[in-house]
Amino acid sequence: MTYNLLEKQWIPVLWTDGNVSRVGIREALTQAGSIRQIAASNPMDRVAIFRFLLALLYWCRGDPPTTTDTAPEESFPIDWFSKLDTNRECFNLLGGGKRFYQYREQGDRLLTVNYLIHEIPSGTNFNHFRHSIDGTKGLCPACCALGLLRLPMFATQGGQGKSPGINAKPPIYAIPVGETLAETLRLSWRQVSNLGTPAWEKPDLPLPGVGEVPLLTGLTWLPRRVWLDEPQKSLTHCISCGRLDNVILSSVFAGKGSAKTDDGTKRVWRDPHVIYKPAKNGETSLHWADVIGSADAGAGQWSKIMAGLLQNPQTERTRAWIVGFSSDQNKYFEASELFLPWPGSFVSIDELSQWQQSNNNLSRKLMQLDEKRSRNHIDIASVLAAIRPHVESRVFAKAEELLSGDNTAWERAASEYRPMMQIISRSLAPGVTTVAVKRRREIGNALPQTGSTSTPAKKPSKGKARK
């Protein structure tokens, strides 16, 4: 069976006219102006396909044109992608020759192909809402291709010899979004000094031991060695998408050893879509909160992401497409996405930082109001954890208003806490005494502090030089 990704219809897309279909690589790139967005159901697949198409754009065309009269939402010229035809064998998913994102070594053994898709149980893992039997349920070729595209971005530590991707624990990715797929690609297409070699040319390419990691190498580096088994001759429903196809049951899915450098030095790699935050030794990537391990872990996630976006403000009027992956070593918890207005350079990070800090200090404020310490910290923390997800979701709905520069927007956001705080005040301070009534009133008015209520910094006096 042959399956070349250039022509085979495997990429689900939503067209600008509202229709949904599947296309191959060539059509996705040459018709990108007529495609609204990638239409895969899982955000991991959508962002993986987008980054793959962006890498192809760099590979075929190089840097973007310095001057052009083309509208950003228009499709790319067909003659830009002649390199695809001259390297057609790089995109063969199956067959005995060169394969897309695949290679094998002597002694590799076959495992279930379901390891390629995180949300499908495999091995001894169990899932209450989905069941799969290794060797019986498999993936169609299109879903296998999607699973291969996930590896550079979302591979986690899989035990000894199975290192995570180049970004280590999967970080949060932020992508500026346009009106069409073409515009979205153009918003991330920048001048690059070192492109390097992509994994479809050389799937066994190792990461450089020291120095800078080239862009295409970093975007496509494979932390697993994969070789798909031959598809079944009879038609069967794919365990992932449900389509009736010649499914694949087995695959090599081996580790490539540790990706760490021998001398412990760090490679120079800064992912163009990862949200970074300052750290003691430079910077570190932002990760999606584990909402399974904590009741309100995801409540303030939006403000942390927004603070990260402020480190790299966009001059274009765009939205930020945020994709996060929550995991613990080789355990997959959930994939999430949200859309935020991308903050411009006129927005200050001070308000966001103060909002986060005052939220973290809210339980301490309630403890200070509880004069008799009739409630311990665990009680107060659990009460706040119960209300924060609801309140923060209402505040998040006002994100565009908060970034508009309105000085009273944050004050209105803090007032969203008032109804809930008044409810929990009756639980934390019951009774009809004067002291209880006073405490209830104080707890009900305990709101996050905003920039509008903070003490302004003193201006330097005239005549004195600023230090």
Rosetta blueprint (number, residue, H / E / L):
1 M L
2 T L
3 Y L
4 N E
5 L L
6 L L
7 E L
8 K L
9 Q L
10 W L
11 I E
12 P E
13 V E
14 L E
15 W E
16 T L
17 D L
18 G L
19 N L
20 V E
21 S E
22 R E
23 V E
24 G L
25 I H
26 R H
27 E H
28 A H
29 L H
30 T H
31 Q L
32 A H
33 G H
34 S H
35 I E
36 R E
37 Q E
38 I E
39 A L
40 A L
41 S L
42 N L
43 P H
44 M H
45 D H
46 R H
47 V H
48 A H
49 I H
50 F H
51 R H
52 F H
53 L H
54 L H
55 A H
56 L H
57 L H
58 Y H
59 W H
60 C H
61 R H
62 G L
63 D L
64 P L
65 P L
66 T L
67 T L
68 T L
69 D L
70 T L
71 A L
72 P L
73 E L
74 E L
75 S L
76 F L
77 P L
78 I H
79 D H
80 W H
81 F H
82 S H
83 K H
84 L H
85 D H
86 T H
87 N L
88 R H
89 E H
90 C H
91 F H
92 N E
93 L L
94 L L
95 G L
96 G L
97 G L
98 K L
99 R E
100 F L
101 Y L
102 Q E
103 Y L
104 R L
105 E L
106 Q L
107 G L
108 D L
109 R L
110 L E
111 L E
112 T E
113 V H
114 N H
115 Y H
116 L H
117 I L
118 H L
119 E L
120 I L
121 P L
122 S L
123 G L
124 T L
125 N L
126 F L
127 N L
128 H L
129 F L
130 R L
131 H L
132 S L
133 I L
134 D L
135 G L
136 T L
137 K L
138 G L
139 L E
140 C L
141 P H
142 A H
143 C H
144 C H
145 A H
146 L H
147 G H
148 L H
149 L H
150 R H
151 L H
152 P H
153 M H
154 F H
155 A L
156 T L
157 Q L
158 G L
159 G L
160 Q L
161 G L
162 K E
163 S L
164 P L
165 G E
166 I L
167 N L
168 A E
169 K L
170 P L
171 P L
172 I L
173 Y E
174 A E
175 I E
176 P E
177 V E
178 G L
179 E L
180 T L
181 L H
182 A H
183 E H
184 T H
185 L H
186 R H
187 L H
188 S H
189 W L
190 R L
191 Q L
192 V L
193 S L
194 N L
195 L L
196 G L
197 T L
198 P L
199 A L
200 W L
201 E L
202 K L
203 P L
204 D L
205 L L
206 P L
207 L L
208 P L
209 G L
210 V L
211 G L
212 E E
213 V L
214 P L
215 L H
216 L H
217 T H
218 G H
219 L H
220 T H
221 W L
222 L L
223 P L
224 R E
225 R E
226 V E
227 W E
228 L E
229 D L
230 E L
231 P L
232 Q L
233 K L
234 S L
235 L L
236 T E
237 H E
238 C L
239 I L
240 S L
241 C L
242 G L
243 R L
244 L E
245 D E
246 N L
247 V L
248 I E
249 L L
250 S E
251 S E
252 V E
253 F E
254 A E
255 G E
256 K L
257 G E
258 S L
259 A L
260 K L
261 T L
262 D L
263 D L
264 G L
265 T L
266 K L
267 R L
268 V E
269 W L
270 R L
271 D L
272 P L
273 H L
274 V E
275 I L
276 Y E
277 K E
278 P E
279 A E
280 K L
281 N L
282 G E
283 E E
284 T E
285 S E
286 L L
287 H L
288 W L
289 A L
290 D L
291 V L
292 I L
293 G L
294 S L
295 A L
296 D L
297 A L
298 G L
299 A L
300 G L
301 Q H
302 W H
303 S H
304 K H
305 I H
306 M H
307 A H
308 G H
309 L H
310 L L
311 Q L
312 N L
313 P L
314 Q L
315 T L
316 E L
317 R L
318 T L
319 R E
320 A E
321 W E
322 I E
323 V E
324 G E
325 F E
326 S E
327 S E
328 D E
329 Q L
330 N L
331 K E
332 Y E
333 F E
334 E E
335 A E
336 S E
337 E E
338 L E
339 F E
340 L E
341 P E
342 W L
343 P L
344 G L
345 S L
346 F L
347 V L
348 S L
349 I H
350 D H
351 E H
352 L H
353 S H
354 Q H
355 W H
356 Q H
357 Q H
358 S H
359 N H
360 N H
361 N L
362 L H
363 S H
364 R H
365 K H
366 L H
367 M H
368 Q H
369 L H
370 D L
371 E L
372 K L
373 R L
374 S L
375 R L
376 N L
377 H H
378 I H
379 D H
380 I H
381 A H
382 S H
383 V H
384 L H
385 A H
386 A H
387 I H
388 R H
389 P H
390 H H
391 V H
392 E H
393 S H
394 R H
395 V H
396 F H
397 A L
398 K L
399 A H
400 E H
401 E H
402 L H
403 L L
404 S L
405 G L
406 D L
407 N L
408 T L
409 A H
410 W H
411 E H
412 R H
413 A H
414 A H
415 S H
416 E H
417 Y H
418 R H
419 P H
420 M H
421 M H
422 Q H
423 I H
424 I H
425 S H
426 R H
427 S H
428 L H
429 A L
430 P L
431 G L
432 V L
433 T L
434 T H
435 V H
436 A H
437 V H
438 K H
439 R H
440 R H
441 R H
442 E H
443 I H
444 G H
445 N L
446 A L
447 L L
448 P L
449 Q L
450 T L
451 G H
452 S H
453 T H
454 S L
455 T L
456 P L
457 A L
458 K L
459 K L
460 P L
461 S L
462 K L
463 G L
464 K L
465 A L
466 R L
467 K L
